[in-house]
């Protein structure tokens, strides 16, 4: 026999407690996942670029210059082997065509560094972040479709505005939306039938399982996979030193190729 009435039994009260706990777990996981994807990922990537991106860009620039000079040296030598006078203009043009992909990568990395600088300069305070997440959880409890199966179109539209305000870190906008809603955010689960509670429990359990899996996958991917490195100043300095040594070795190659080219041209 289906439990289709809101009977005030110990079993029904237990379902209410379980549903409330699942509500809270879902909200925490939903906020965590959204924050990782749309906020933490951006900040971690920006920090990575700020701490290591600049020196890696310098390395790429030096590697590209070394490749350019080596190509030039080989093309000049090929012309000499054919008993031809090297056409330096044509050689430089050919090299630029070959290296277009590297020049594009340099430009892309440079743009990423500019974006990273802007992101880090516009971070809100830790206190505002705490308030932002707290209000966002409250609004999700009122408006998230997985917790409110009988939403009106107006509530759906309002939830879209909530997500947009959260993504843009607009604390004041979230506060306005919260004031717009009724003061009470507590759903009256006591009057919900047992069958409805069981259905919602299964629905939330599936969503919670999916969110846990997504969060676990995120933690294994960039930039979360290098989070420990980003906040380990000693490790960052060691990485910077390794890259700097690579740059010094490539600079020696650049000097060598430049000297050889000068000799070949003078001849």
C-alpha atoms as a printed R data frame, in Angstrom:
    type eleno elety resid chain resno      x      y       z
1   ATOM     1    CA   UNK     A     1  0.000  0.000   0.000
2   ATOM     2    CA   UNK     A     2  1.416  3.367  -1.034
3   ATOM     3    CA   UNK     A     3  2.161  5.950   1.591
4   ATOM     4    CA   UNK     A     4  0.156  8.727  -0.060
5   ATOM     5    CA   UNK     A     5 -0.705 10.770   3.027
6   ATOM     6    CA   UNK     A     6  1.489 12.938   5.240
7   ATOM     7    CA   UNK     A     7  1.143 10.637   8.251
8   ATOM     8    CA   UNK     A     8  2.923 11.903  11.362
9   ATOM     9    CA   UNK     A     9  4.757  8.661  12.048
10  ATOM    10    CA   UNK     A    10  8.303  7.898  13.167
11  ATOM    11    CA   UNK     A    11  9.037  6.524   9.684
12  ATOM    12    CA   UNK     A    12  7.729  9.673   8.018
13  ATOM    13    CA   UNK     A    13  9.761 11.872  10.334
14  ATOM    14    CA   UNK     A    14 12.854  9.816   9.509
15  ATOM    15    CA   UNK     A    15 12.219 10.375   5.802
16  ATOM    16    CA   UNK     A    16 11.929 14.097   6.500
17  ATOM    17    CA   UNK     A    17 15.279 14.141   8.308
18  ATOM    18    CA   UNK     A    18 16.938 12.160   5.515
19  ATOM    19    CA   UNK     A    19 15.522 14.455   2.861
20  ATOM    20    CA   UNK     A    20 16.713 17.538   4.731
21  ATOM    21    CA   UNK     A    21 20.222 16.051   5.019
22  ATOM    22    CA   UNK     A    22 20.250 15.209   1.317
23  ATOM    23    CA   UNK     A    23 19.073 18.742   0.531
24  ATOM    24    CA   UNK     A    24 22.039 20.151   2.419
25  ATOM    25    CA   UNK     A    25 24.528 17.681   0.909
26  ATOM    26    CA   UNK     A    26 23.288 18.433  -2.604
27  ATOM    27    CA   UNK     A    27 23.534 22.196  -2.018
28  ATOM    28    CA   UNK     A    28 27.088 21.867  -0.690
29  ATOM    29    CA   UNK     A    29 28.193 19.682  -3.606
30  ATOM    30    CA   UNK     A    30 26.389 21.816  -6.190
31  ATOM    31    CA   UNK     A    31 28.022 24.992  -4.851
32  ATOM    32    CA   UNK     A    32 31.401 23.265  -4.646
33  ATOM    33    CA   UNK     A    33 31.226 21.981  -8.230
34  ATOM    34    CA   UNK     A    34 29.986 25.272  -9.638
35  ATOM    35    CA   UNK     A    35 32.667 27.156  -7.736
36  ATOM    36    CA   UNK     A    36 35.396 24.801  -8.978
37  ATOM    37    CA   UNK     A    37 34.291 25.075 -12.602
38  ATOM    38    CA   UNK     A    38 33.504 28.783 -12.820
39  ATOM    39    CA   UNK     A    39 35.607 30.461 -10.121
40  ATOM    40    CA   UNK     A    40 38.388 28.357  -8.612
41  ATOM    41    CA   UNK     A    41 39.503 27.045 -11.999
42  ATOM    42    CA   UNK     A    42 39.890 30.590 -13.332
43  ATOM    43    CA   UNK     A    43 41.777 31.785 -10.234
44  ATOM    44    CA   UNK     A    44 44.074 28.747 -10.080
45  ATOM    45    CA   UNK     A    45 44.878 29.061 -13.784
46  ATOM    46    CA   UNK     A    46 45.568 32.775 -13.324
47  ATOM    47    CA   UNK     A    47 47.859 32.116 -10.358
48  ATOM    48    CA   UNK     A    48 49.690 29.450 -12.337
49  ATOM    49    CA   UNK     A    49 50.188 31.821 -15.256
50  ATOM    50    CA   UNK     A    50 51.273 34.642 -12.956
51  ATOM    51    CA   UNK     A    51 53.852 32.494 -11.125
52  ATOM    52    CA   UNK     A    52 55.133 30.314 -13.972
53  ATOM    53    CA   UNK     A    53 53.455 31.509 -17.161
54  ATOM    54    CA   UNK     A    54 55.709 34.505 -17.726
55  ATOM    55    CA   UNK     A    55 58.937 32.578 -17.496
56  ATOM    56    CA   UNK     A    56 57.440 29.775 -19.623
57  ATOM    57    CA   UNK     A    57 56.502 32.364 -22.237
58  ATOM    58    CA   UNK     A    58 60.096 33.637 -22.183
59  ATOM    59    CA   UNK     A    59 61.273 30.041 -22.691
60  ATOM    60    CA   UNK     A    60 58.930 29.606 -25.665
61  ATOM    61    CA   UNK     A    61 60.168 32.871 -27.183
62  ATOM    62    CA   UNK     A    62 63.805 31.775 -26.802
63  ATOM    63    CA   UNK     A    63 63.034 28.313 -28.238
64  ATOM    64    CA   UNK     A    64 61.345 29.933 -31.224
65  ATOM    65    CA   UNK     A    65 64.274 32.284 -31.787
66  ATOM    66    CA   UNK     A    66 66.725 29.373 -31.613
67  ATOM    67    CA   UNK     A    67 64.605 27.413 -34.103
68  ATOM    68    CA   UNK     A    68 64.470 30.452 -36.405
69  ATOM    69    CA   UNK     A    69 68.253 30.902 -36.383
70  ATOM    70    CA   UNK     A    70 68.914 27.203 -36.908
71  ATOM    71    CA   UNK     A    71 66.555 27.164 -39.914
72  ATOM    72    CA   UNK     A    72 68.238 30.268 -41.279
73  ATOM    73    CA   UNK     A    73 71.681 28.713 -40.862
74  ATOM    74    CA   UNK     A    74 70.602 25.528 -42.649
75  ATOM    75    CA   UNK     A    75 68.918 27.409 -45.516
76  ATOM    76    CA   UNK     A    76 71.982 29.618 -46.006
77  ATOM    77    CA   UNK     A    77 74.201 26.519 -46.034
78  ATOM    78    CA   UNK     A    78 71.891 24.842 -48.560
79  ATOM    79    CA   UNK     A    79 72.219 27.859 -50.878
80  ATOM    80    CA   UNK     A    80 76.009 27.846 -50.508
81  ATOM    81    CA   UNK     A    81 76.086 24.121 -51.297
82  ATOM    82    CA   UNK     A    82 74.241 24.924 -54.548
83  ATOM    83    CA   UNK     A    83 76.857 27.583 -55.333
84  ATOM    84    CA   UNK     A    84 74.184 30.268 -54.966
85  ATOM    85    CA   UNK     A    85 74.268 33.552 -53.129
86  ATOM    86    CA   UNK     A    86 71.818 33.226 -50.183
87  ATOM    87    CA   UNK     A    87 68.675 35.312 -50.650
88  ATOM    88    CA   UNK     A    88 68.279 36.473 -47.044
89  ATOM    89    CA   UNK     A    89 64.925 38.156 -47.690
90  ATOM    90    CA   UNK     A    90 63.444 34.972 -49.192
91  ATOM    91    CA   UNK     A    91 64.978 32.870 -46.420
92  ATOM    92    CA   UNK     A    92 63.471 35.078 -43.681
93  ATOM    93    CA   UNK     A    93 60.093 34.971 -45.421
94  ATOM    94    CA   UNK     A    94 60.155 31.166 -45.622
95  ATOM    95    CA   UNK     A    95 61.179 30.871 -41.970
96  ATOM    96    CA   UNK     A    96 58.359 33.198 -40.854
97  ATOM    97    CA   UNK     A    97 55.867 31.036 -42.736
98  ATOM    98    CA   UNK     A    98 57.192 27.868 -41.100
99  ATOM    99    CA   UNK     A    99 57.094 29.395 -37.631
100 ATOM   100    CA   UNK     A   100 53.603 30.913 -37.818
101 ATOM   101    CA   UNK     A   101 52.203 28.310 -35.412
102 ATOM   102    CA   UNK     A   102 54.846 29.209 -32.812
103 ATOM   103    CA   UNK     A   103 54.248 32.944 -33.210
104 ATOM   104    CA   UNK     A   104 50.518 32.329 -32.753
105 ATOM   105    CA   UNK     A   105 51.205 30.333 -29.590
106 ATOM   106    CA   UNK     A   106 53.350 33.156 -28.210
107 ATOM   107    CA   UNK     A   107 50.560 35.664 -28.897
108 ATOM   108    CA   UNK     A   108 47.979 33.362 -27.263
109 ATOM   109    CA   UNK     A   109 50.090 32.879 -24.141
110 ATOM   110    CA   UNK     A   110 50.719 36.604 -23.908
111 ATOM   111    CA   UNK     A   111 46.960 37.242 -24.058
112 ATOM   112    CA   UNK     A   112 46.380 34.632 -21.345
113 ATOM   113    CA   UNK     A   113 48.870 36.405 -19.101
114 ATOM   114    CA   UNK     A   114 47.052 39.714 -19.592
115 ATOM   115    CA   UNK     A   115 43.756 38.013 -18.696
116 ATOM   116    CA   UNK     A   116 45.319 36.395 -15.628
117 ATOM   117    CA   UNK     A   117 46.549 39.771 -14.400
118 ATOM   118    CA   UNK     A   118 43.052 41.239 -14.751
119 ATOM   119    CA   UNK     A   119 41.444 38.285 -12.921
120 ATOM   120    CA   UNK     A   120 43.826 38.525  -9.977
121 ATOM   121    CA   UNK     A   121 43.382 42.292  -9.728
122 ATOM   122    CA   UNK     A   122 39.590 41.957  -9.427
123 ATOM   123    CA   UNK     A   123 39.326 39.241  -6.774
124 ATOM   124    CA   UNK     A   124 36.813 40.018  -4.028
125 ATOM   125    CA   UNK     A   125 37.719 39.676  -0.343
126 ATOM   126    CA   UNK     A   126 37.498 36.366   1.529
127 ATOM   127    CA   UNK     A   127 34.673 37.792   3.660
128 ATOM   128    CA   UNK     A   128 32.661 38.697   0.569
129 ATOM   129    CA   UNK     A   129 33.342 35.252  -0.910
130 ATOM   130    CA   UNK     A   130 31.945 33.687   2.278
131 ATOM   131    CA   UNK     A   131 28.822 35.882   2.113
132 ATOM   132    CA   UNK     A   132 28.431 35.196  -1.604
133 ATOM   133    CA   UNK     A   133 28.457 31.418  -1.091
134 ATOM   134    CA   UNK     A   134 26.167 31.596   1.928
135 ATOM   135    CA   UNK     A   135 23.494 33.619   0.099
136 ATOM   136    CA   UNK     A   136 23.892 31.486  -3.023
137 ATOM   137    CA   UNK     A   137 23.162 28.327  -0.989
138 ATOM   138    CA   UNK     A   138 20.053 29.924   0.492
139 ATOM   139    CA   UNK     A   139 18.802 30.963  -2.917
140 ATOM   140    CA   UNK     A   140 19.550 27.542  -4.377
141 ATOM   141    CA   UNK     A   141 17.469 25.971  -1.618
142 ATOM   142    CA   UNK     A   142 14.570 28.161  -2.663
143 ATOM   143    CA   UNK     A   143 15.022 28.070  -6.426
144 ATOM   144    CA   UNK     A   144 17.125 25.129  -7.623
145 ATOM   145    CA   UNK     A   145 14.937 22.888  -9.840
146 ATOM   146    CA   UNK     A   146 16.284 19.672  -8.301
147 ATOM   147    CA   UNK     A   147 15.018 20.805  -4.904
148 ATOM   148    CA   UNK     A   148 11.836 22.449  -6.114
149 ATOM   149    CA   UNK     A   149  9.993 20.212  -8.557
150 ATOM   150    CA   UNK     A   150  6.950 22.484  -8.921
151 ATOM   151    CA   UNK     A   151  8.673 25.700  -9.927
152 ATOM   152    CA   UNK     A   152  6.874 28.521 -11.677
153 ATOM   153    CA   UNK     A   153  8.362 30.097 -14.805
154 ATOM   154    CA   UNK     A   154  9.121 33.220 -12.769
155 ATOM   155    CA   UNK     A   155 11.114 31.152 -10.249
156 ATOM   156    CA   UNK     A   156 13.042 29.457 -13.077
157 ATOM   157    CA   UNK     A   157 13.934 32.852 -14.546
158 ATOM   158    CA   UNK     A   158 14.951 34.113 -11.124
159 ATOM   159    CA   UNK     A   159 17.269 31.132 -10.623
160 ATOM   160    CA   UNK     A   160 19.005 31.981 -13.918
161 ATOM   161    CA   UNK     A   161 19.588 35.491 -12.556
162 ATOM   162    CA   UNK     A   162 20.919 33.995  -9.316
163 ATOM   163    CA   UNK     A   163 23.470 31.886 -11.206
164 ATOM   164    CA   UNK     A   164 24.525 34.842 -13.341
165 ATOM   165    CA   UNK     A   165 24.996 37.087 -10.296
166 ATOM   166    CA   UNK     A   166 27.010 34.375  -8.554
167 ATOM   167    CA   UNK     A   167 29.223 33.799 -11.601
168 ATOM   168    CA   UNK     A   168 29.917 37.540 -11.823
169 ATOM   169    CA   UNK     A   169 30.483 37.705  -8.032
170 ATOM   170    CA   UNK     A   170 27.768 40.328  -7.659
171 ATOM   171    CA   UNK     A   171 27.117 40.081  -3.948
172 ATOM   172    CA   UNK     A   172 24.744 43.071  -3.848
173 ATOM   173    CA   UNK     A   173 22.584 41.550  -6.613
174 ATOM   174    CA   UNK     A   174 22.245 38.276  -4.715
175 ATOM   175    CA   UNK     A   175 21.305 40.208  -1.583
176 ATOM   176    CA   UNK     A   176 18.573 42.018  -3.527
177 ATOM   177    CA   UNK     A   177 17.168 38.742  -4.862
178 ATOM   178    CA   UNK     A   178 17.167 37.274  -1.367
179 ATOM   179    CA   UNK     A   179 15.239 40.277  -0.054
180 ATOM   180    CA   UNK     A   180 12.785 39.909  -2.903
181 ATOM   181    CA   UNK     A   181 11.900 36.385  -1.793
182 ATOM   182    CA   UNK     A   182  9.992 35.541   1.359
183 ATOM   183    CA   UNK     A   183 12.059 35.640   4.531
184 ATOM   184    CA   UNK     A   184 11.508 31.965   5.298
185 ATOM   185    CA   UNK     A   185 13.655 29.571   3.260
186 ATOM   186    CA   UNK     A   186 12.498 26.464   5.093
187 ATOM   187    CA   UNK     A   187 10.360 24.105   3.072
188 ATOM   188    CA   UNK     A   188  7.506 22.463   4.985
189 ATOM   189    CA   UNK     A   189  8.424 18.826   4.423
190 ATOM   190    CA   UNK     A   190  6.132 17.623   7.206
191 ATOM   191    CA   UNK     A   191  3.081 17.899   4.967
192 ATOM   192    CA   UNK     A   192  4.756 16.091   2.042
193 ATOM   193    CA   UNK     A   193  3.628 12.502   1.493
194 ATOM   194    CA   UNK     A   194  5.927  9.561   2.182
195 ATOM   195    CA   UNK     A   195  5.855  8.460  -1.464
196 ATOM   196    CA   UNK     A   196  6.864 11.937  -2.603
197 ATOM   197    CA   UNK     A   197  9.705 12.005  -0.084
198 ATOM   198    CA   UNK     A   198 11.004  8.619  -1.268
199 ATOM   199    CA   UNK     A   199 10.891  9.769  -4.885
200 ATOM   200    CA   UNK     A   200 12.767 12.958  -4.067
201 ATOM   201    CA   UNK     A   201 15.294 11.053  -1.948
202 ATOM   202    CA   UNK     A   202 16.151  8.748  -4.872
203 ATOM   203    CA   UNK     A   203 16.361 11.734  -7.226
204 ATOM   204    CA   UNK     A   204 18.731 13.599  -4.911
205 ATOM   205    CA   UNK     A   205 20.865 10.513  -4.268
206 ATOM   206    CA   UNK     A   206 21.422 10.128  -8.022
207 ATOM   207    CA   UNK     A   207 22.317 13.798  -8.402
208 ATOM   208    CA   UNK     A   208 24.643 13.681  -5.403
209 ATOM   209    CA   UNK     A   209 26.421 10.637  -6.817
210 ATOM   210    CA   UNK     A   210 26.865 12.393 -10.176
211 ATOM   211    CA   UNK     A   211 28.224 15.541  -8.526
212 ATOM   212    CA   UNK     A   212 30.720 13.569  -6.430
213 ATOM   213    CA   UNK     A   213 32.010 11.863  -9.568
214 ATOM   214    CA   UNK     A   214 32.322 15.169 -11.428
215 ATOM   215    CA   UNK     A   215 34.179 16.775  -8.517
216 ATOM   216    CA   UNK     A   216 36.563 13.799  -8.279
217 ATOM   217    CA   UNK     A   217 37.306 14.082 -12.009
218 ATOM   218    CA   UNK     A   218 37.896 17.828 -11.717
219 ATOM   219    CA   UNK     A   219 40.413 17.338  -8.914
220 ATOM   220    CA   UNK     A   220 42.460 15.090 -11.199
221 ATOM   221    CA   UNK     A   221 42.489 17.611 -14.062
222 ATOM   222    CA   UNK     A   222 44.299 20.918 -14.682
223 ATOM   223    CA   UNK     A   223 44.480 23.323 -12.902
224 ATOM   224    CA   UNK     A   224 43.414 21.452  -9.747
225 ATOM   225    CA   UNK     A   225 46.062 18.793 -10.362
226 ATOM   226    CA   UNK     A   226 48.797 21.420  -9.858
227 ATOM   227    CA   UNK     A   227 47.098 23.286  -6.977
228 ATOM   228    CA   UNK     A   228 49.672 21.969  -4.493
229 ATOM   229    CA   UNK     A   229 52.475 23.308  -6.666
230 ATOM   230    CA   UNK     A   230 50.867 26.734  -7.049
231 ATOM   231    CA   UNK     A   231 50.731 27.333  -3.282
232 ATOM   232    CA   UNK     A   232 54.156 25.819  -2.550
233 ATOM   233    CA   UNK     A   233 56.521 28.776  -2.902
234 ATOM   234    CA   UNK     A   234 59.614 26.573  -2.597
235 ATOM   235    CA   UNK     A   235 58.394 24.288  -5.385
236 ATOM   236    CA   UNK     A   236 57.503 27.302  -7.553
237 ATOM   237    CA   UNK     A   237 60.985 28.776  -7.069
238 ATOM   238    CA   UNK     A   238 62.541 25.418  -7.953
239 ATOM   239    CA   UNK     A   239 60.423 25.202 -11.122
240 ATOM   240    CA   UNK     A   240 61.348 28.770 -12.039
241 ATOM   241    CA   UNK     A   241 65.030 27.932 -11.581
242 ATOM   242    CA   UNK     A   242 64.694 24.852 -13.816
243 ATOM   243    CA   UNK     A   243 63.077 26.918 -16.574
244 ATOM   244    CA   UNK     A   244 65.667 29.678 -16.153
245 ATOM   245    CA   UNK     A   245 68.446 27.128 -16.668
246 ATOM   246    CA   UNK     A   246 66.707 25.949 -19.843
247 ATOM   247    CA   UNK     A   247 66.572 29.557 -21.027
248 ATOM   248    CA   UNK     A   248 70.312 30.027 -20.385
249 ATOM   249    CA   UNK     A   249 71.156 26.894 -22.389
250 ATOM   250    CA   UNK     A   250 68.975 28.034 -25.292
251 ATOM   251    CA   UNK     A   251 70.579 31.504 -25.187
252 ATOM   252    CA   UNK     A   252 73.949 29.796 -25.729
253 ATOM   253    CA   UNK     A   253 72.494 28.074 -28.790
254 ATOM   254    CA   UNK     A   254 71.163 31.406 -30.052
255 ATOM   255    CA   UNK     A   255 74.620 32.993 -29.699
256 ATOM   256    CA   UNK     A   256 76.221 30.028 -31.471
257 ATOM   257    CA   UNK     A   257 73.794 30.111 -34.414
258 ATOM   258    CA   UNK     A   258 74.079 33.917 -34.669
259 ATOM   259    CA   UNK     A   259 77.902 33.739 -34.850
260 ATOM   260    CA   UNK     A   260 77.825 30.974 -37.471
261 ATOM   261    CA   UNK     A   261 75.326 32.935 -39.607
262 ATOM   262    CA   UNK     A   262 77.501 36.074 -39.381
263 ATOM   263    CA   UNK     A   263 80.518 34.120 -40.598
264 ATOM   264    CA   UNK     A   264 78.563 32.481 -43.430
265 ATOM   265    CA   UNK     A   265 77.198 35.828 -44.631
266 ATOM   266    CA   UNK     A   266 80.599 37.550 -44.440
267 ATOM   267    CA   UNK     A   267 82.084 34.799 -46.565
